Amino acid sequence: MPAVDNGGFAMKTLALQLVTVGLEDGQQGVFVGWPLVTENSQENSSQVENIWFSNIQQVPQNLTLEQLMELVRKQLCTCLSTVQ
């Protein structure tokens, strides 16, 4: 991870991508994760094949980004292990 100078403090950065999903009834949800589609992605290789939704999880309000991404990693591993 690259470091960013924040007033004399070096901070690690983390690449994240937001995915917004809009339902037919007008509801929207925003999901945070590691980048999946980049500017360098080929158009044909970026087609959505599957979408999984976890159960709703209660997490501490003061959860750090690092802790959140660990939850995301665990969810991703669970989803990948169920695809056969």
N, CA, C and O atoms as a GROMACS GRO file, in nm:
protein
  336
    1MET      N    1   0.083  -0.117   0.000
    1MET     CA    2   0.000   0.000   0.000
    1MET      C    3   0.088   0.124   0.000
    1MET      O    4   0.185   0.131   0.074
    2PRO      N    5   0.054   0.221  -0.083
    2PRO     CA    6   0.131   0.344  -0.083
    2PRO      C    7   0.103   0.424   0.044
    2PRO      O    8   0.000   0.406   0.109
    3ALA      N    9   0.196   0.513   0.078
    3ALA     CA   10   0.179   0.599   0.194
    3ALA      C   11   0.146   0.739   0.148
    3ALA      O   12   0.198   0.785   0.046
    4VAL      N   13   0.061   0.807   0.221
    4VAL     CA   14   0.021   0.944   0.190
    4VAL      C   15   0.066   1.031   0.306
    4VAL      O   16   0.047   0.995   0.423
    5ASP      N   17   0.125   1.148   0.275
    5ASP     CA   18   0.168   1.241   0.378
    5ASP      C   19   0.048   1.323   0.422
    5ASP      O   20  -0.013   1.395   0.343
    6ASN      N   21   0.014   1.311   0.549
    6ASN     CA   22  -0.100   1.383   0.604
    6ASN      C   23  -0.049   1.475   0.714
    6ASN      O   24  -0.059   1.442   0.832
    7GLY      N   25   0.006   1.589   0.676
    7GLY     CA   26   0.057   1.683   0.774
    7GLY      C   27   0.174   1.630   0.852
    7GLY      O   28   0.181   1.650   0.973
    8GLY      N   29   0.266   1.561   0.787
    8GLY     CA   30   0.383   1.508   0.854
    8GLY      C   31   0.367   1.364   0.899
    8GLY      O   32   0.465   1.303   0.944
    9PHE      N   33   0.248   1.308   0.889
    9PHE     CA   34   0.225   1.169   0.926
    9PHE      C   35   0.205   1.087   0.799
    9PHE      O   36   0.123   1.121   0.714
   10ALA      N   37   0.280   0.979   0.786
   10ALA     CA   38   0.264   0.890   0.671
   10ALA      C   39   0.150   0.794   0.702
   10ALA      O   40   0.150   0.725   0.803
   11MET      N   41   0.053   0.792   0.612
   11MET     CA   42  -0.062   0.703   0.630
   11MET      C   43  -0.065   0.602   0.516
   11MET      O   44  -0.041   0.637   0.401
   12LYS      N   45  -0.094   0.478   0.548
   12LYS     CA   46  -0.114   0.378   0.445
   12LYS      C   47  -0.246   0.407   0.376
   12LYS      O   48  -0.342   0.452   0.438
   13THR      N   49  -0.250   0.379   0.246
   13THR     CA   50  -0.375   0.396   0.173
   13THR      C   51  -0.427   0.259   0.133
   13THR      O   52  -0.353   0.161   0.128
   14LEU      N   53  -0.554   0.255   0.104
   14LEU     CA   54  -0.620   0.132   0.065
   14LEU      C   55  -0.710   0.165  -0.052
   14LEU      O   56  -0.794   0.255  -0.043
   15ALA      N   57  -0.694   0.094  -0.162
   15ALA     CA   58  -0.779   0.118  -0.280
   15ALA      C   59  -0.916   0.056  -0.255
   15ALA      O   60  -0.927  -0.063  -0.226
   16LEU      N   61  -1.020   0.137  -0.265
   16LEU     CA   62  -1.157   0.091  -0.247
   16LEU      C   63  -1.241   0.133  -0.367
   16LEU      O   64  -1.210   0.231  -0.435
   17GLN      N   65  -1.346   0.058  -0.389
   17GLN     CA   66  -1.439   0.094  -0.495
   17GLN      C   67  -1.580   0.085  -0.437
   17GLN      O   68  -1.611  -0.008  -0.363
   18LEU      N   69  -1.663   0.182  -0.470
   18LEU     CA   70  -1.803   0.180  -0.427
   18LEU      C   71  -1.887   0.128  -0.541
   18LEU      O   72  -1.869   0.166  -0.657
   19VAL      N   73  -1.980   0.040  -0.508
   19VAL     CA   74  -2.074  -0.013  -0.606
   19VAL      C   75  -2.213   0.028  -0.561
   19VAL      O   76  -2.255  -0.004  -0.450
   20THR      N   77  -2.284   0.099  -0.646
   20THR     CA   78  -2.421   0.140  -0.615
   20THR      C   79  -2.517   0.052  -0.692
   20THR      O   80  -2.504   0.034  -0.813
   21VAL      N   81  -2.614  -0.003  -0.620
   21VAL     CA   82  -2.715  -0.089  -0.681
   21VAL      C   83  -2.850  -0.019  -0.666
   21VAL      O   84  -2.888   0.020  -0.556
   22GLY      N   85  -2.919  -0.005  -0.777
   22GLY     CA   86  -3.052   0.056  -0.776
   22GLY      C   87  -3.157  -0.049  -0.806
   22GLY      O   88  -3.146  -0.121  -0.905
   23LEU      N   89  -3.259  -0.057  -0.721
   23LEU     CA   90  -3.369  -0.151  -0.742
   23LEU      C   91  -3.481  -0.085  -0.822
   23LEU      O   92  -3.489   0.038  -0.828
   24GLU      N   93  -3.565  -0.165  -0.882
   24GLU     CA   94  -3.675  -0.112  -0.962
   24GLU      C   95  -3.768  -0.022  -0.881
   24GLU      O   96  -3.830   0.069  -0.936
   25ASP      N   97  -3.779  -0.048  -0.750
   25ASP     CA   98  -3.869   0.032  -0.667
   25ASP      C   99  -3.807   0.164  -0.620
   25ASP      O  100  -3.867   0.236  -0.541
   26GLY      N  101  -3.686   0.195  -0.667
   26GLY     CA  102  -3.620   0.321  -0.634
   26GLY      C  103  -3.523   0.313  -0.518
   26GLY      O  104  -3.447   0.408  -0.496
   27GLN      N  105  -3.522   0.202  -0.443
   27GLN     CA  106  -3.427   0.189  -0.334
   27GLN      C  107  -3.287   0.173  -0.390
   27GLN      O  108  -3.267   0.116  -0.498
   28GLN      N  109  -3.189   0.225  -0.316
   28GLN     CA  110  -3.049   0.212  -0.356
   28GLN      C  111  -2.965   0.166  -0.238
   28GLN      O  112  -2.996   0.195  -0.123
   29GLY      N  113  -2.860   0.094  -0.269
   29GLY     CA  114  -2.763   0.054  -0.169
   29GLY      C  115  -2.624   0.080  -0.223
   29GLY      O  116  -2.600   0.068  -0.344
   30VAL      N  117  -2.532   0.115  -0.135
   30VAL     CA  118  -2.394   0.138  -0.174
   30VAL      C  119  -2.308   0.036  -0.100
   30VAL      O  120  -2.321   0.019   0.021
   31PHE      N  121  -2.222  -0.031  -0.174
   31PHE     CA  122  -2.139  -0.137  -0.119
   31PHE      C  123  -1.993  -0.099  -0.139
   31PHE      O  124  -1.956  -0.043  -0.242
   32VAL      N  125  -1.911  -0.129  -0.040
   32VAL     CA  126  -1.770  -0.094  -0.040
   32VAL      C  127  -1.687  -0.220  -0.052
   32VAL      O  128  -1.715  -0.320   0.015
   33GLY      N  129  -1.586  -0.217  -0.138
   33GLY     CA  130  -1.499  -0.333  -0.150
   33GLY      C  131  -1.372  -0.300  -0.224
   33GLY      O  132  -1.348  -0.187  -0.266
   34TRP      N  133  -1.291  -0.403  -0.241
   34TRP     CA  134  -1.170  -0.387  -0.318
   34TRP      C  135  -1.206  -0.364  -0.463
   34TRP      O  136  -1.308  -0.416  -0.509
   35PRO      N  137  -1.126  -0.288  -0.537
   35PRO     CA  138  -1.158  -0.260  -0.678
   35PRO      C  139  -1.176  -0.388  -0.758
   35PRO      O  140  -1.094  -0.479  -0.753
   36LEU      N  141  -1.284  -0.391  -0.832
   36LEU     CA  142  -1.317  -0.506  -0.914
   36LEU      C  143  -1.307  -0.470  -1.062
   36LEU      O  144  -1.257  -0.548  -1.143
   37VAL      N  145  -1.356  -0.353  -1.095
   37VAL     CA  146  -1.354  -0.305  -1.233
   37VAL      C  147  -1.269  -0.178  -1.236
   37VAL      O  148  -1.295  -0.083  -1.162
   38THR      N  149  -1.169  -0.177  -1.322
   38THR     CA  150  -1.081  -0.061  -1.333
   38THR      C  151  -1.089  -0.004  -1.473
   38THR      O  152  -1.153  -0.061  -1.561
   39GLU      N  153  -1.024   0.108  -1.493
   39GLU     CA  154  -1.020   0.168  -1.626
   39GLU      C  155  -0.950   0.076  -1.725
   39GLU      O  156  -0.977   0.083  -1.845
   40ASN      N  157  -0.861  -0.010  -1.676
   40ASN     CA  158  -0.787  -0.101  -1.763
   40ASN      C  159  -0.862  -0.230  -1.792
   40ASN      O  160  -0.817  -0.310  -1.874
   41SER      N  161  -0.976  -0.253  -1.727
   41SER     CA  162  -1.053  -0.375  -1.749
   41SER      C  163  -1.108  -0.375  -1.891
   41SER      O  164  -1.154  -0.273  -1.942
   42GLN      N  165  -1.102  -0.491  -1.953
   42GLN     CA  166  -1.161  -0.502  -2.086
   42GLN      C  167  -1.312  -0.509  -2.070
   42GLN      O  168  -1.362  -0.570  -1.975
   43GLU      N  169  -1.384  -0.448  -2.163
   43GLU     CA  170  -1.529  -0.440  -2.152
   43GLU      C  171  -1.594  -0.577  -2.137
   43GLU      O  172  -1.683  -0.593  -2.054
   44ASN      N  173  -1.552  -0.676  -2.214
   44ASN     CA  174  -1.613  -0.808  -2.209
   44ASN      C  175  -1.581  -0.882  -2.080
   44ASN      O  176  -1.659  -0.966  -2.036
   45SER      N  177  -1.465  -0.853  -2.020
   45SER     CA  178  -1.427  -0.925  -1.899
   45SER      C  179  -1.491  -0.864  -1.774
   45SER      O  180  -1.472  -0.917  -1.664
   46SER      N  181  -1.565  -0.756  -1.789
   46SER     CA  182  -1.622  -0.686  -1.674
   46SER      C  183  -1.772  -0.710  -1.657
   46SER      O  184  -1.838  -0.639  -1.582
   47GLN      N  185  -1.826  -0.809  -1.725
   47GLN     CA  186  -1.968  -0.839  -1.714
   47GLN      C  187  -1.996  -0.910  -1.582
   47GLN      O  188  -1.920  -0.997  -1.541
   48VAL      N  189  -2.104  -0.873  -1.514
   48VAL     CA  190  -2.141  -0.935  -1.387
   48VAL      C  191  -2.195  -1.074  -1.413
   48VAL      O  192  -2.285  -1.093  -1.496
   49GLU      N  193  -2.140  -1.171  -1.343
   49GLU     CA  194  -2.185  -1.309  -1.358
   49GLU      C  195  -2.271  -1.352  -1.238
   49GLU      O  196  -2.372  -1.420  -1.255
   50ASN      N  197  -2.230  -1.313  -1.116
   50ASN     CA  198  -2.302  -1.352  -0.995
   50ASN      C  199  -2.300  -1.237  -0.895
   50ASN      O  200  -2.207  -1.156  -0.893
   51ILE      N  201  -2.402  -1.231  -0.813
   51ILE     CA  202  -2.407  -1.137  -0.702
   51ILE      C  203  -2.457  -1.214  -0.580
   51ILE      O  204  -2.556  -1.287  -0.589
   52TRP      N  205  -2.387  -1.197  -0.466
   52TRP     CA  206  -2.430  -1.258  -0.341
   52TRP      C  207  -2.453  -1.148  -0.241
   52TRP      O  208  -2.381  -1.048  -0.238
   53PHE      N  209  -2.553  -1.166  -0.158
   53PHE     CA  210  -2.577  -1.075  -0.047
   53PHE      C  211  -2.563  -1.155   0.082
   53PHE      O  212  -2.621  -1.263   0.095
   54SER      N  213  -2.487  -1.102   0.175
   54SER     CA  214  -2.474  -1.168   0.306
   54SER      C  215  -2.598  -1.136   0.388
   54SER      O  216  -2.680  -1.053   0.351
   55ASN      N  217  -2.609  -1.204   0.501
   55ASN     CA  218  -2.709  -1.164   0.599
   55ASN      C  219  -2.671  -1.026   0.650
   55ASN      O  220  -2.554  -0.988   0.645
   56ILE      N  221  -2.766  -0.953   0.700
   56ILE     CA  222  -2.736  -0.822   0.758
   56ILE      C  223  -2.660  -0.847   0.887
   56ILE      O  224  -2.702  -0.927   0.971
   57GLN      N  225  -2.547  -0.779   0.902
   57GLN     CA  226  -2.462  -0.798   1.020
   57GLN      C  227  -2.457  -0.670   1.101
   57GLN      O  228  -2.441  -0.560   1.046
   58GLN      N  229  -2.470  -0.685   1.231
   58GLN     CA  230  -2.455  -0.571   1.321
   58GLN      C  231  -2.308  -0.558   1.354
   58GLN      O  232  -2.247  -0.652   1.404
   59VAL      N  233  -2.250  -0.442   1.327
   59VAL     CA  234  -2.108  -0.419   1.354
   59VAL      C  235  -2.096  -0.296   1.443
   59VAL      O  236  -2.183  -0.209   1.441
   60PRO      N  237  -1.988  -0.287   1.520
   60PRO     CA  238  -1.970  -0.169   1.606
   60PRO      C  239  -1.966  -0.041   1.524
   60PRO      O  240  -1.910  -0.038   1.414
   61GLN      N  241  -2.027   0.063   1.577
   61GLN     CA  242  -2.032   0.191   1.507
   61GLN      C  243  -1.894   0.249   1.486
   61GLN      O  244  -1.872   0.323   1.390
   62ASN      N  245  -1.799   0.218   1.575
   62ASN     CA  246  -1.664   0.273   1.564
   62ASN      C  247  -1.568   0.175   1.496
   62ASN      O  248  -1.447   0.183   1.517
   63LEU      N  249  -1.620   0.083   1.416
   63LEU     CA  250  -1.539  -0.013   1.342
   63LEU      C  251  -1.438   0.061   1.254
   63LEU      O  252  -1.474   0.157   1.186
   64THR      N  253  -1.314   0.017   1.256
   64THR     CA  254  -1.213   0.081   1.171
   64THR      C  255  -1.224   0.029   1.029
   64THR      O  256  -1.285  -0.076   1.005
   65LEU      N  257  -1.167   0.101   0.936
   65LEU     CA  258  -1.166   0.057   0.797
   65LEU      C  259  -1.095  -0.077   0.785
   65LEU      O  260  -1.138  -0.164   0.709
   66GLU      N  261  -0.986  -0.094   0.858
   66GLU     CA  262  -0.912  -0.221   0.855
   66GLU      C  263  -1.001  -0.337   0.903
   66GLU      O  264  -0.999  -0.444   0.843
   67GLN      N  265  -1.077  -0.315   1.009
   67GLN     CA  266  -1.167  -0.419   1.059
   67GLN      C  267  -1.279  -0.447   0.959
   67GLN      O  268  -1.316  -0.562   0.938
   68LEU      N  269  -1.331  -0.342   0.897
   68LEU     CA  270  -1.435  -0.360   0.796
   68LEU      C  271  -1.384  -0.442   0.679
   68LEU      O  272  -1.453  -0.533   0.632
   69MET      N  273  -1.264  -0.412   0.631
   69MET     CA  274  -1.210  -0.484   0.517
   69MET      C  275  -1.181  -0.629   0.553
   69MET      O  276  -1.188  -0.716   0.466
   70GLU      N  277  -1.149  -0.658   0.678
   70GLU     CA  278  -1.132  -0.797   0.722
   70GLU      C  279  -1.265  -0.870   0.713
   70GLU      O  280  -1.269  -0.986   0.671
   71LEU      N  281  -1.374  -0.805   0.752
   71LEU     CA  282  -1.507  -0.866   0.736
   71LEU      C  283  -1.538  -0.891   0.588
   71LEU      O  284  -1.594  -0.994   0.552
   72VAL      N  285  -1.502  -0.794   0.503
   72VAL     CA  286  -1.524  -0.810   0.359
   72VAL      C  287  -1.443  -0.928   0.306
   72VAL      O  288  -1.494  -1.007   0.227
   73ARG      N  289  -1.317  -0.939   0.348
   73ARG     CA  290  -1.232  -1.050   0.303
   73ARG      C  291  -1.292  -1.184   0.343
   73ARG      O  292  -1.294  -1.278   0.263
   74LYS      N  293  -1.340  -1.194   0.466
   74LYS     CA  294  -1.400  -1.320   0.513
   74LYS      C  295  -1.525  -1.352   0.432
   74LYS      O  296  -1.548  -1.469   0.398
   75GLN      N  297  -1.607  -1.252   0.400
   75GLN     CA  298  -1.727  -1.274   0.320
   75GLN      C  299  -1.690  -1.320   0.180
   75GLN      O  300  -1.754  -1.410   0.125
   76LEU      N  301  -1.588  -1.260   0.123
   76LEU     CA  302  -1.543  -1.297  -0.011
   76LEU      C  303  -1.494  -1.442  -0.011
   76LEU      O  304  -1.526  -1.518  -0.103
   77CYS      N  305  -1.419  -1.480   0.088
   77CYS     CA  306  -1.370  -1.619   0.098
   77CYS      C  307  -1.486  -1.715   0.110
   77CYS      O  308  -1.485  -1.822   0.049
   78THR      N  309  -1.589  -1.680   0.190
   78THR     CA  310  -1.706  -1.765   0.207
   78THR      C  311  -1.779  -1.782   0.075
   78THR      O  312  -1.818  -1.893   0.039
   79CYS      N  313  -1.797  -1.672   0.001
   79CYS     CA  314  -1.868  -1.678  -0.127
   79CYS      C  315  -1.791  -1.762  -0.228
   79CYS      O  316  -1.851  -1.843  -0.299
   80LEU      N  317  -1.661  -1.744  -0.234
   80LEU     CA  318  -1.580  -1.818  -0.331
   80LEU      C  319  -1.579  -1.967  -0.299
   80LEU      O  320  -1.573  -2.050  -0.390
   81SER      N  321  -1.584  -2.002  -0.170
   81SER     CA  322  -1.579  -2.144  -0.133
   81SER      C  323  -1.711  -2.213  -0.162
   81SER      O  324  -1.714  -2.336  -0.172
   82THR      N  325  -1.821  -2.139  -0.176
   82THR     CA  326  -1.950  -2.200  -0.204
   82THR      C  327  -1.977  -2.218  -0.352
   82THR      O  328  -2.069  -2.290  -0.391
   83VAL      N  329  -1.897  -2.153  -0.436
   83VAL     CA  330  -1.914  -2.166  -0.581
   83VAL      C  331  -1.842  -2.292  -0.627
   83VAL      O  332  -1.720  -2.304  -0.612
   84GLN      N  333  -1.916  -2.383  -0.681
   84GLN     CA  334  -1.857  -2.510  -0.726
   84GLN      C  335  -1.892  -2.532  -0.871
   84GLN      O  336  -1.852  -2.633  -0.930
   0.00000   0.00000   0.00000
